[in-house]
């Protein structure tokens, strides 16, 4: 077998990633590779394309002098998720320390990041000041050798934020609908927020 061709494991990993992307509405990436004869040299290109599909902002800084590279992922849906989480918690009288939305996101990331084959440290930032305030920062170590699982992981994390954001918007609409009606009818409403 020619070393230029991908191994069966590489091909299966690429197919698995393509299936994940296709199933989650990113078929344009998959379509771009149709009819391509796969060579080993294509692996990094497939990997980086799929990583770029994960979020609106991707920044990869190769740090050759250090033991790890910095990979930064941000998306407006992630920041909006945390903004809306704070609003919902305030409406429900829940303090930030008990935020169920933040806990759900952290639990999802922890579960999705349970693959011991990864060689990176993950840092989650949940700011709301601007679009990039909420982001994921990865320090990827040079012994890292599982690119397709990482691409699927990052894509699944941002898919989680986008999907849950839609659910939260519906919940917010449901909770604020009576308040909006009272405002329209000029009925005074006093909200009591638990300490």
MDTraj code that builds the backbone (N, CA, C; nanometers):
import mdtraj as md
import numpy as np

residues = "UNK UNK UNK UNK UNK UNK UNK UNK UNK UNK UNK UNK UNK UNK UNK UNK UNK UNK UNK UNK UNK UNK UNK UNK UNK UNK UNK UNK UNK UNK UNK UNK UNK UNK UNK UNK UNK UNK UNK UNK UNK UNK UNK UNK UNK UNK UNK UNK UNK UNK UNK UNK UNK UNK UNK UNK UNK UNK UNK UNK UNK UNK UNK UNK UNK UNK UNK UNK UNK UNK UNK UNK UNK UNK UNK UNK UNK UNK UNK UNK UNK UNK UNK UNK UNK UNK UNK UNK UNK UNK UNK UNK UNK UNK UNK UNK UNK UNK UNK UNK UNK UNK UNK UNK UNK UNK UNK UNK UNK UNK UNK UNK UNK UNK UNK UNK UNK UNK UNK UNK UNK UNK UNK UNK UNK UNK UNK UNK UNK UNK UNK UNK UNK UNK UNK UNK UNK UNK UNK UNK UNK UNK UNK UNK UNK UNK UNK UNK UNK UNK UNK UNK UNK UNK UNK UNK UNK UNK UNK UNK UNK UNK UNK UNK UNK UNK UNK UNK UNK UNK UNK UNK UNK UNK UNK UNK UNK UNK UNK UNK UNK UNK UNK UNK UNK UNK UNK UNK UNK UNK UNK UNK UNK UNK UNK".split()
xyz = np.array([
    [0.0851, -0.1192, 0.0000],
    [0.0000, 0.0000, 0.0000],
    [0.0888, 0.1244, 0.0000],
    [0.0544, 0.2196, -0.0806],
    [0.1291, 0.3439, -0.0934],
    [0.1093, 0.4299, 0.0318],
    [0.2182, 0.4839, 0.0884],
    [0.2116, 0.5666, 0.2091],
    [0.1385, 0.6985, 0.1868],
    [0.1252, 0.7403, 0.0598],
    [0.0550, 0.8646, 0.0316],
    [-0.0953, 0.8532, 0.0555],
    [-0.1484, 0.7317, 0.0473],
    [-0.2909, 0.7123, 0.0687],
    [-0.3213, 0.7067, 0.2175],
    [-0.4436, 0.7443, 0.2510],
    [-0.4849, 0.7426, 0.3910],
    [-0.5022, 0.5986, 0.4384],
    [-0.4720, 0.5743, 0.5653],
    [-0.4962, 0.4425, 0.6225],
    [-0.6471, 0.4238, 0.6385],
    [-0.6885, 0.3016, 0.6612],
    [-0.8311, 0.2740, 0.6796],
    [-0.8844, 0.3493, 0.8019],
    [-0.8066, 0.3578, 0.9080],
    [-0.8508, 0.4325, 1.0262],
    [-0.8711, 0.5805, 0.9942],
    [-0.7799, 0.6384, 0.9152],
    [-0.7941, 0.7789, 0.8760],
    [-0.9190, 0.7994, 0.7915],
    [-0.9426, 0.7073, 0.6996],
    [-1.0603, 0.7175, 0.6125],
    [-1.1876, 0.7079, 0.6960],
    [-1.1927, 0.6114, 0.7882],
    [-1.3116, 0.5966, 0.8729],
    [-1.3318, 0.7192, 0.9619],
    [-1.2238, 0.7756, 1.0132],
    [-1.2345, 0.8956, 1.0959],
    [-1.2878, 1.0121, 1.0130],
    [-1.2372, 1.0271, 0.8898],
    [-1.2850, 1.1351, 0.8024],
    [-1.4326, 1.1152, 0.7690],
    [-1.4718, 0.9916, 0.7398],
    [-1.6122, 0.9625, 0.7074],
    [-1.7007, 0.9922, 0.8279],
    [-1.6548, 0.9531, 0.9461],
    [-1.7307, 0.9794, 1.0686],
    [-1.7505, 1.1298, 1.0890],
    [-1.6441, 1.2071, 1.0681],
    [-1.6542, 1.3520, 1.0823],
    [-1.7465, 1.4101, 0.9756],
    [-1.7334, 1.3650, 0.8513],
    [-1.8217, 1.4128, 0.7443],
    [-1.9674, 1.3822, 0.7768],
    [-1.9943, 1.2634, 0.8292],
    [-2.1314, 1.2275, 0.8657],
    [-2.1826, 1.3214, 0.9744],
    [-2.0996, 1.3457, 1.0746],
    [-2.1408, 1.4363, 1.1818],
    [-2.1741, 1.5746, 1.1237],
    [-2.0847, 1.6284, 1.0410],
    [-2.1069, 1.7602, 0.9822],
    [-2.2334, 1.7615, 0.8965],
    [-2.2513, 1.6574, 0.8171],
    [-2.3686, 1.6488, 0.7293],
    [-2.4968, 1.6430, 0.8119],
    [-2.4982, 1.5588, 0.9145],
    [-2.6168, 1.5432, 0.9991],
    [-2.6512, 1.6706, 1.0744],
    [-2.5538, 1.7579, 1.0920],
    [-2.5755, 1.8802, 1.1689],
    [-2.5768, 2.0059, 1.0827],
    [-2.6189, 1.9892, 0.9581],
    [-2.6435, 2.1044, 0.8718],
    [-2.5218, 2.1696, 0.8100],
    [-2.4084, 2.1007, 0.8071],
    [-2.2879, 2.1581, 0.7483],
    [-2.2471, 2.0783, 0.6245],
    [-2.3473, 2.0493, 0.5420],
    [-2.3243, 1.9647, 0.4250],
    [-2.2361, 2.0314, 0.3200],
    [-2.2232, 2.1632, 0.3234],
    [-2.1394, 2.2312, 0.2249],
    [-1.9942, 2.1856, 0.2344],
    [-1.9470, 2.1558, 0.3538],
    [-1.8099, 2.1058, 0.3698],
    [-1.7977, 1.9681, 0.3081],
    [-1.8967, 1.8839, 0.3368],
    [-1.8964, 1.7471, 0.2829],
    [-1.9034, 1.7521, 0.1305],
    [-1.9905, 1.8369, 0.0772],
    [-2.0061, 1.8475, -0.0681],
    [-1.8762, 1.8902, -0.1358],
    [-1.7988, 1.9726, -0.0675],
    [-1.6729, 2.0195, -0.1249],
    [-1.5696, 1.9089, -0.1433],
    [-1.5884, 1.7988, -0.0733],
    [-1.4924, 1.6873, -0.0823],
    [-1.5437, 1.5722, -0.1684],
    [-1.6648, 1.5831, -0.2212],
    [-1.7201, 1.4748, -0.3034],
    [-1.6328, 1.4508, -0.4259],
    [-1.6130, 1.3250, -0.4568],
    [-1.5370, 1.2873, -0.5753],
    [-1.3869, 1.3023, -0.5605],
    [-1.3398, 1.3312, -0.4400],
    [-1.1962, 1.3504, -0.4169],
    [-1.1306, 1.2169, -0.3841],
    [-1.0185, 1.1898, -0.4445],
    [-0.9390, 1.0734, -0.4078],
    [-0.8559, 1.1148, -0.2864],
    [-0.8729, 1.0440, -0.1774],
    [-0.8123, 1.0860, -0.0522],
    [-0.6664, 1.0432, -0.0409],
    [-0.5847, 1.1399, -0.0099],
    [-0.4436, 1.1170, 0.0208],
    [-0.4180, 1.1636, 0.1632],
    [-0.3165, 1.1104, 0.2208],
    [-0.2822, 1.1446, 0.3578],
    [-0.2618, 1.2954, 0.3753],
    [-0.2077, 1.3607, 0.2750],
    [-0.1827, 1.5054, 0.2817],
    [-0.3108, 1.5868, 0.2979],
    [-0.4248, 1.5281, 0.2660],
    [-0.5514, 1.6004, 0.2770],
    [-0.6039, 1.6057, 0.4198],
    [-0.5528, 1.5215, 0.5075],
    [-0.6053, 1.5159, 0.6448],
    [-0.6057, 1.6523, 0.7146],
    [-0.4949, 1.7250, 0.7140],
    [-0.4984, 1.8553, 0.7815],
    [-0.6014, 1.9508, 0.7213],
    [-0.6170, 1.9470, 0.5903],
    [-0.7131, 2.0354, 0.5249],
    [-0.8566, 2.0014, 0.5668],
    [-0.8887, 1.8728, 0.5697],
    [-1.0216, 1.8293, 0.6144],
    [-1.0439, 1.8742, 0.7586],
    [-0.9440, 1.8516, 0.8398],
    [-0.9526, 1.8859, 0.9817],
    [-0.9760, 2.0358, 1.0004],
    [-0.8934, 2.1204, 0.9369],
    [-0.9065, 2.2645, 0.9567],
    [-1.0376, 2.3187, 0.9007],
    [-1.0836, 2.2645, 0.7883],
    [-1.2134, 2.3077, 0.7343],
    [-1.3250, 2.2782, 0.8334],
    [-1.3199, 2.1604, 0.8935],
    [-1.4249, 2.1246, 0.9878],
    [-1.4155, 2.2075, 1.1164],
    [-1.2959, 2.2430, 1.1572],
    [-1.2793, 2.3285, 1.2750],
    [-1.3331, 2.4689, 1.2470],
    [-1.3083, 2.5183, 1.1269],
    [-1.3580, 2.6515, 1.0906],
    [-1.5102, 2.6540, 1.0835],
    [-1.5712, 2.5384, 1.0577],
    [-1.7171, 2.5315, 1.0506],
    [-1.7807, 2.5362, 1.1886],
    [-1.7018, 2.5121, 1.2916],
    [-1.7573, 2.5016, 1.4269],
    [-1.8131, 2.6339, 1.4764],
    [-1.7401, 2.7419, 1.4589],
    [-1.7814, 2.8696, 1.5162],
    [-1.7493, 2.9826, 1.4203],
    [-1.8020, 3.1002, 1.4517],
    [-1.7820, 3.2154, 1.3639],
    [-1.6378, 3.2653, 1.3681],
    [-1.5743, 3.2522, 1.4813],
    [-1.4377, 3.3034, 1.4970],
    [-1.3470, 3.1879, 1.5382],
    [-1.2461, 3.1632, 1.4587],
    [-1.1480, 3.0596, 1.4898],
    [-1.0106, 3.1220, 1.4749],
    [-0.9281, 3.1038, 1.5758],
    [-0.7924, 3.1561, 1.5710],
    [-0.7002, 3.0473, 1.6221],
    [-0.6056, 3.0070, 1.5413],
    [-0.5096, 2.9045, 1.5804],
    [-0.3713, 2.9659, 1.5754],
    [-0.3039, 2.9656, 1.6884],
    [-0.1716, 3.0251, 1.6994],
    [-0.0700, 2.9144, 1.7243],
    [0.0124, 2.8861, 1.6261],
    [0.1157, 2.7845, 1.6416],
    [0.2295, 2.8421, 1.7240],
    [0.2529, 2.7827, 1.8367],
    [0.3573, 2.8282, 1.9281],
    [0.4704, 2.7257, 1.9262],
    [0.5579, 2.7347, 1.8302],
    [0.6637, 2.6349, 1.8157],
    [0.7614, 2.6344, 1.9322],
    [0.7767, 2.7466, 1.9997],
    [0.8712, 2.7543, 2.1114],
    [0.8129, 2.7016, 2.2421],
    [0.6843, 2.6676, 2.2408],
    [0.6185, 2.6222, 2.3621],
    [0.5678, 2.4800, 2.3427],
    [0.5217, 2.4204, 2.4501],
    [0.4755, 2.2825, 2.4430],
    [0.3316, 2.2715, 2.3943],
    [0.2644, 2.3856, 2.3737],
    [0.1245, 2.3814, 2.3309],
    [0.0941, 2.4965, 2.2361],
    [-0.0018, 2.4730, 2.1457],
    [-0.0542, 2.5776, 2.0582],
    [-0.1846, 2.6280, 2.1194],
    [-0.2198, 2.7542, 2.0899],
    [-0.3445, 2.8108, 2.1395],
    [-0.4476, 2.8085, 2.0273],
    [-0.5622, 2.7511, 2.0555],
    [-0.6730, 2.7479, 1.9608],
    [-0.7917, 2.8156, 2.0279],
    [-0.8498, 2.9146, 1.9589],
    [-0.9540, 2.9987, 2.0159],
    [-1.0799, 2.9853, 1.9294],
    [-1.1939, 2.9593, 1.9938],
    [-1.3205, 2.9448, 1.9227],
    [-1.4258, 3.0314, 1.9902],
    [-1.4942, 3.1150, 1.9118],
    [-1.6006, 3.1999, 1.9656],
    [-1.7148, 3.2055, 1.8653],
    [-1.8338, 3.2263, 1.9182],
    [-1.9511, 3.2347, 1.8313],
    [-2.0546, 3.3226, 1.9011],
    [-2.1262, 3.4026, 1.8252],
    [-2.2252, 3.4921, 1.8855],
    [-2.3337, 3.4135, 1.9583],
    [-2.3660, 3.2922, 1.9121],
    [-2.4681, 3.2110, 1.9789],
    [-2.4246, 3.1754, 2.1211],
    [-2.2967, 3.1543, 2.1396],
    [-2.2450, 3.1206, 2.2721],
    [-2.2595, 3.2401, 2.3666],
    [-2.2222, 3.3585, 2.3212],
    [-2.2348, 3.4782, 2.4041],
    [-2.3819, 3.5084, 2.4308],
    [-2.4655, 3.4949, 2.3296],
    [-2.6084, 3.5199, 2.3467],
    [-2.6697, 3.4199, 2.4457],
    [-2.6205, 3.2967, 2.4431],
    [-2.6654, 3.1931, 2.5377],
    [-2.6435, 3.2421, 2.6812],
    [-2.5244, 3.2927, 2.7095],
    [-2.4945, 3.3373, 2.8463],
    [-2.5672, 3.4666, 2.8820],
    [-2.5889, 3.5551, 2.7854],
    [-2.6678, 3.6764, 2.8122],
    [-2.8106, 3.6383, 2.8505],
    [-2.8695, 3.5499, 2.7710],
    [-3.0067, 3.5087, 2.7969],
    [-3.0161, 3.4264, 2.9256],
    [-2.9144, 3.3480, 2.9547],
    [-2.9124, 3.2712, 3.0803],
    [-2.9207, 3.3657, 3.1994],
    [-2.8472, 3.4742, 3.1939],
    [-2.8511, 3.5705, 3.3043],
    [-2.9888, 3.6347, 3.3178],
    [-3.0498, 3.6681, 3.2037],
    [-3.1844, 3.7261, 3.2072],
    [-3.2854, 3.6268, 3.2658],
    [-3.2775, 3.5017, 3.2217],
    [-3.3705, 3.3999, 3.2708],
    [-3.3508, 3.3752, 3.4205],
    [-3.2270, 3.3706, 3.4636],
    [-3.2004, 3.3510, 3.6060],
    [-3.2559, 3.4671, 3.6876],
    [-3.2416, 3.5873, 3.6360],
    [-3.2937, 3.7044, 3.7065],
    [-3.4467, 3.6967, 3.7154],
    [-3.5116, 3.6587, 3.6049],
    [-3.6572, 3.6442, 3.6054],
    [-3.7032, 3.5389, 3.7053],
    [-3.6260, 3.4336, 3.7191],
    [-3.6629, 3.3220, 3.8069],
    [-3.6109, 3.3382, 3.9494],
    [-3.5321, 3.4435, 3.9728],
    [-3.4776, 3.4662, 4.1055],
    [-3.3663, 3.3695, 4.1424],
    [-3.2899, 3.3273, 4.0443],
    [-3.1793, 3.2333, 4.0658],
    [-3.0484, 3.3108, 4.0620],
    [-2.9643, 3.2902, 4.1621],
    [-2.8342, 3.3566, 4.1669],
    [-2.7385, 3.2965, 4.0653],
    [-2.6335, 3.3719, 4.0325],
    [-2.5372, 3.3258, 3.9310],
    [-2.4664, 3.1977, 3.9711],
    [-2.4459, 3.1785, 4.1009],
    [-2.3771, 3.0572, 4.1461],
    [-2.4606, 2.9315, 4.1203],
    [-2.5915, 2.9478, 4.1091],
    [-2.6817, 2.8340, 4.0879],
    [-2.7398, 2.8323, 3.9473],
    [-2.6778, 2.8992, 3.8555],
    [-2.7262, 2.9118, 3.7180],
    [-2.7364, 2.7735, 3.6515],
    [-2.8588, 2.7250, 3.6252],
    [-2.8737, 2.5920, 3.5652],
    [-2.8286, 2.5874, 3.4186],
    [-2.8300, 2.6999, 3.3511],
    [-2.7898, 2.7038, 3.2103],
    [-2.6378, 2.6911, 3.1978],
    [-2.5674, 2.7612, 3.2849],
    [-2.4214, 2.7497, 3.2870],
    [-2.3817, 2.6071, 3.3243],
    [-2.4499, 2.5506, 3.4229],
    [-2.4207, 2.4132, 3.4656],
    [-2.4460, 2.3149, 3.3513],
    [-2.5571, 2.3331, 3.2783],
    [-2.5887, 2.2428, 3.1663],
    [-2.4793, 2.2484, 3.0599],
    [-2.4318, 2.3688, 3.0280],
    [-2.3266, 2.3833, 2.9269],
    [-2.1965, 2.3198, 2.9755],
    [-2.1602, 2.3466, 3.0995],
    [-2.0363, 2.2880, 3.1537],
    [-2.0447, 2.1357, 3.1606],
    [-2.1617, 2.0841, 3.1992],
    [-2.1790, 1.9386, 3.2038],
    [-2.1670, 1.8778, 3.0644],
    [-2.2268, 1.9445, 2.9647],
    [-2.2177, 1.8936, 2.8278],
    [-2.0726, 1.8911, 2.7811],
    [-2.0017, 1.9993, 2.8052],
    [-1.8618, 2.0076, 2.7625],
    [-1.7774, 1.9031, 2.8356],
    [-1.8022, 1.8885, 2.9646],
    [-1.7263, 1.7892, 3.0420],
    [-1.7518, 1.6485, 2.9889],
    [-1.8770, 1.6179, 2.9578],
    [-1.9109, 1.4859, 2.9044],
    [-1.8496, 1.4664, 2.7662],
    [-1.8623, 1.5679, 2.6811],
    [-1.8099, 1.5570, 2.5436],
    [-1.6577, 1.5520, 2.5422],
    [-1.5952, 1.6091, 2.6443],
    [-1.4487, 1.6162, 2.6533],
    [-1.3904, 1.4989, 2.7337],
    [-1.4657, 1.3910, 2.7457],
    [-1.4201, 1.2803, 2.8300],
    [-1.3301, 1.1815, 2.7558],
    [-1.2921, 1.2129, 2.6323],
    [-1.2068, 1.1232, 2.5536],
    [-1.0616, 1.1378, 2.5987],
    [-1.0027, 1.0316, 2.6534],
    [-0.8651, 1.0427, 2.7024],
    [-0.7605, 1.0553, 2.5917],
    [-0.8006, 1.0378, 2.4646],
    [-0.7061, 1.0491, 2.3539],
    [-0.6693, 1.1922, 2.3211],
    [-0.7434, 1.2872, 2.3774],
    [-0.7128, 1.4270, 2.3514],
    [-0.5882, 1.4665, 2.4286],
    [-0.5130, 1.5580, 2.3744],
    [-0.3952, 1.6108, 2.4442],
    [-0.4077, 1.7628, 2.4465],
    [-0.5066, 1.8119, 2.5217],
    [-0.5254, 1.9562, 2.5317],
    [-0.5901, 1.9907, 2.6647],
    [-0.5775, 2.1157, 2.7022],
    [-0.6486, 2.1715, 2.8167],
    [-0.7528, 2.2679, 2.7621],
    [-0.8711, 2.2635, 2.8194],
    [-0.9816, 2.3460, 2.7728],
    [-1.0168, 2.4487, 2.8796],
    [-1.0334, 2.5721, 2.8362],
    [-1.0769, 2.6800, 2.9247],
    [-1.2015, 2.7426, 2.8646],
    [-1.3069, 2.7522, 2.9451],
    [-1.4345, 2.8075, 2.9015],
    [-1.4505, 2.9456, 2.9627],
    [-1.4765, 3.0449, 2.8793],
    [-1.5021, 3.1813, 2.9250],
    [-1.6480, 3.2143, 2.8941],
    [-1.7166, 3.2745, 2.9911],
    [-1.8601, 3.2984, 2.9753],
    [-1.8960, 3.4456, 2.9885],
    [-1.8145, 3.5314, 2.9325],
    [-1.8420, 3.6752, 2.9359],
    [-1.9557, 3.7118, 2.8423],
    [-2.0105, 3.8331, 2.8615],
    [-2.1229, 3.8764, 2.7779],
    [-2.1017, 4.0158, 2.7188],
    [-1.9857, 4.0736, 2.7387],
    [-1.9617, 4.2113, 2.6964],
    [-1.9701, 4.2274, 2.5442],
    [-1.9046, 4.1400, 2.4684],
    [-1.9110, 4.1478, 2.3218],
    [-1.9151, 4.0059, 2.2649],
    [-1.9213, 3.9948, 2.1325],
    [-1.9384, 3.8634, 2.0688],
    [-1.8304, 3.7638, 2.1057],
    [-1.7095, 3.8107, 2.1302],
    [-1.5992, 3.7193, 2.1598],
    [-1.5805, 3.6959, 2.3096],
    [-1.6647, 3.7568, 2.3928],
    [-1.6461, 3.7438, 2.5377],
    [-1.6642, 3.6003, 2.5853],
    [-1.7584, 3.5301, 2.5262],
    [-1.7747, 3.3885, 2.5571],
    [-1.6980, 3.3108, 2.4513],
    [-1.6100, 3.2251, 2.4975],
    [-1.5289, 3.1496, 2.4015],
    [-1.4676, 3.0274, 2.4674],
    [-1.4125, 2.9440, 2.3842],
    [-1.3377, 2.8276, 2.4298],
    [-1.1934, 2.8484, 2.3871],
    [-1.1053, 2.8301, 2.4817],
    [-0.9624, 2.8396, 2.4532],
    [-0.9018, 2.7025, 2.4797],
    [-0.8347, 2.6485, 2.3798],
    [-0.7676, 2.5197, 2.3945],
    [-0.6171, 2.5410, 2.3889],
    [-0.5477, 2.4746, 2.4776],
    [-0.4028, 2.4636, 2.4661],
    [-0.3779, 2.3212, 2.4176],
    [-0.3400, 2.3107, 2.2913],
    [-0.3228, 2.1799, 2.2286],
    [-0.1751, 2.1439, 2.2314],
    [-0.1456, 2.0320, 2.2957],
    [-0.0062, 1.9907, 2.3127],
    [0.0445, 1.9189, 2.1881],
    [0.1730, 1.9221, 2.1692],
    [0.2327, 1.8715, 2.0457],
    [0.2178, 1.7211, 2.0284],
    [0.1874, 1.6480, 2.1363],
    [0.1642, 1.5050, 2.1219],
    [0.0200, 1.4739, 2.0808],
    [-0.0589, 1.5796, 2.0602],
    [-0.1977, 1.5649, 2.0152],
    [-0.2021, 1.4871, 1.8843],
    [-0.2907, 1.3862, 1.8776],
    [-0.2971, 1.3039, 1.7569],
    [-0.4384, 1.2576, 1.7231],
    [-0.5376, 1.3349, 1.7640],
    [-0.6746, 1.2908, 1.7420],
    [-0.7581, 1.4026, 1.6786],
    [-0.7202, 1.4490, 1.5595],
    [-0.7840, 1.5696, 1.5055],
    [-0.9318, 1.5543, 1.4740],
    [-0.9737, 1.4392, 1.4257],
    [-1.1136, 1.4262, 1.3856],
    [-1.2066, 1.4240, 1.5057],
    [-1.1645, 1.3584, 1.6141],
    [-1.2462, 1.3609, 1.7349],
    [-1.2543, 1.5017, 1.7921],
    [-1.1441, 1.5760, 1.7853],
    [-1.1453, 1.7136, 1.8344],
    [-1.2388, 1.7998, 1.7496],
    [-1.2345, 1.7830, 1.6194],
    [-1.3233, 1.8603, 1.5311],
    [-1.4696, 1.8287, 1.5610],
    [-1.4994, 1.7019, 1.5804],
    [-1.6368, 1.6645, 1.6135],
    [-1.6766, 1.7208, 1.7501],
    [-1.5849, 1.7175, 1.8451],
    [-1.6105, 1.7724, 1.9784],
    [-1.6421, 1.9219, 1.9706],
    [-1.5567, 1.9987, 1.9047],
    [-1.5774, 2.1436, 1.8960],
    [-1.7086, 2.1749, 1.8234],
    [-1.7346, 2.1041, 1.7152],
    [-1.8611, 2.1261, 1.6438],
    [-1.9801, 2.0923, 1.7325],
    [-1.9719, 1.9839, 1.8093],
    [-2.0844, 1.9455, 1.8948],
    [-2.1080, 2.0487, 2.0052],
    [-2.0011, 2.1083, 2.0574],
    [-2.0158, 2.2101, 2.1619],
    [-2.0924, 2.3311, 2.1076],
    [-2.0535, 2.3805, 1.9910],
    [-2.1222, 2.4985, 1.9380],
    [-2.2615, 2.4643, 1.8869],
    [-2.2838, 2.3408, 1.8421],
    [-2.4194, 2.2980, 1.8085],
    [-2.5071, 2.2967, 1.9339],
    [-2.4495, 2.2544, 2.0458],
    [-2.5210, 2.2565, 2.1738],
    [-2.5676, 2.3988, 2.2053],
    [-2.4756, 2.4954, 2.1960],
    [-2.5118, 2.6340, 2.2272],
    [-2.6212, 2.6849, 2.1347],
    [-2.6118, 2.6570, 2.0064],
    [-2.7130, 2.7053, 1.9111],
    [-2.8494, 2.6425, 1.9383],
    [-2.8506, 2.5127, 1.9646],
    [-2.9764, 2.4414, 1.9889],
    [-3.0408, 2.4880, 2.1197],
    [-2.9634, 2.4935, 2.2258],
    [-3.0172, 2.5333, 2.3560],
    [-3.0601, 2.6792, 2.3570],
    [-2.9926, 2.7627, 2.2801],
    [-3.0301, 2.9035, 2.2717],
    [-3.1730, 2.9168, 2.2198],
    [-3.2087, 2.8365, 2.1204],
    [-3.3450, 2.8430, 2.0672],
    [-3.4467, 2.8029, 2.1738],
    [-3.4154, 2.7005, 2.2516],
    [-3.5040, 2.6585, 2.3604],
    [-3.5162, 2.7688, 2.4651],
    [-3.4051, 2.8336, 2.4971],
    [-3.4056, 2.9404, 2.5967],
    [-3.4850, 3.0619, 2.5478],
    [-3.4768, 3.0921, 2.4187],
    [-3.5537, 3.2040, 2.3643],
    [-3.7031, 3.1776, 2.3802],
    [-3.7445, 3.0533, 2.3543],
    [-3.8859, 3.0177, 2.3699],
    [-3.9269, 3.0281, 2.5169],
    [-3.8402, 2.9844, 2.6072],
    [-3.8681, 2.9931, 2.7506],
    [-3.8783, 3.1387, 2.7945],
    [-3.7878, 3.2226, 2.7454],
    [-3.7892, 3.3645, 2.7811],
    [-3.9181, 3.4304, 2.7308],
    [-3.9563, 3.3974, 2.6101],
    [-4.0808, 3.4521, 2.5525],
    [-4.2010, 3.4107, 2.6377],
    [-4.2033, 3.2844, 2.6779],
    [-4.3135, 3.2330, 2.7600],
    [-4.3182, 3.3042, 2.8960],
    [-4.2021, 3.3274, 2.9561],
    [-4.1977, 3.3911, 3.0877],
    [-4.2275, 3.5410, 3.0833],
    [-4.1907, 3.6063, 2.9753],
    [-4.2086, 3.7523, 2.9688],
    [-4.3399, 3.7937, 2.9026],
    [-4.4115, 3.7014, 2.8433],
    [-4.5369, 3.7348, 2.7749],
    [-4.6374, 3.8016, 2.8692],
    [-4.6593, 3.7481, 2.9900],
    [-4.7527, 3.8166, 3.0812],
    [-4.7047, 3.9570, 3.1206],
    [-4.5741, 3.9743, 3.1369],
    [-4.5208, 4.1063, 3.1715],
    [-4.5446, 4.2066, 3.0596],
    [-4.5257, 4.1615, 2.9365],
    [-4.5484, 4.2505, 2.8216],
    [-4.6956, 4.2891, 2.8115],
    [-4.7843, 4.1942, 2.8404],
    [-4.9271, 4.2221, 2.8370],
    [-4.9641, 4.3246, 2.9437],
    [-4.9075, 4.3101, 3.0627],
    [-4.9325, 4.4069, 3.1698],
    [-4.8828, 4.5459, 3.1309],
    [-4.7676, 4.5519, 3.0656],
    [-4.7150, 4.6816, 3.0197],
    [-4.8098, 4.7456, 2.9199],
    [-4.8612, 4.6654, 2.8257],
    [-4.9529, 4.7183, 2.7253],
    [-5.0817, 4.7693, 2.7884],
    [-5.1278, 4.6997, 2.8905],
    [-5.2519, 4.7394, 2.9575],
    [-5.2284, 4.8409, 3.0689],
    [-5.1015, 4.8793, 3.0866],
    [-5.0612, 4.9766, 3.1886],
    [-5.1000, 4.9310, 3.3294],
    [-5.0800, 4.8021, 3.3530],
    [-5.1040, 4.7462, 3.4853],
    [-4.9696, 4.7397, 3.5568],
    [-4.9590, 4.8033, 3.6736],
    [-4.8295, 4.8007, 3.7443],
    [-4.7973, 4.6585, 3.7954],
    [-4.6743, 4.6205, 3.7763],
    [-4.6274, 4.4878, 3.8188],
    [-4.5045, 4.5049, 3.9042],
    [-4.5041, 4.4380, 4.0178],
    [-4.3859, 4.4420, 4.1041],
    [-4.3303, 4.3001, 4.1100],
    [-4.2082, 4.2853, 4.0608],
    [-4.1414, 4.1559, 4.0654],
    [-4.0581, 4.1465, 4.1920],
    [-4.0713, 4.0353, 4.2609],
    [-3.9855, 4.0108, 4.3764],
    [-3.8841, 3.9068, 4.3378],
    [-3.7590, 3.9446, 4.3526],
    [-3.6498, 3.8551, 4.3175],
    [-3.5919, 3.7960, 4.4454],
    [-3.5840, 3.6643, 4.4495],
    [-3.5274, 3.5981, 4.5677],
    [-3.3796, 3.6326, 4.5821],
    [-3.3351, 3.6455, 4.7032],
    [-3.1950, 3.6801, 4.7289],
    [-3.1046, 3.5628, 4.7066],
])
top = md.Topology()
chain = top.add_chain()
for i, resn in enumerate(residues, 1):
    res = top.add_residue(resn, chain, resSeq=i)
    for name in ("N", "CA", "C"):
        top.add_atom(name, md.element.get_by_symbol(name[0]), res)
traj = md.Trajectory(xyz[None], top)
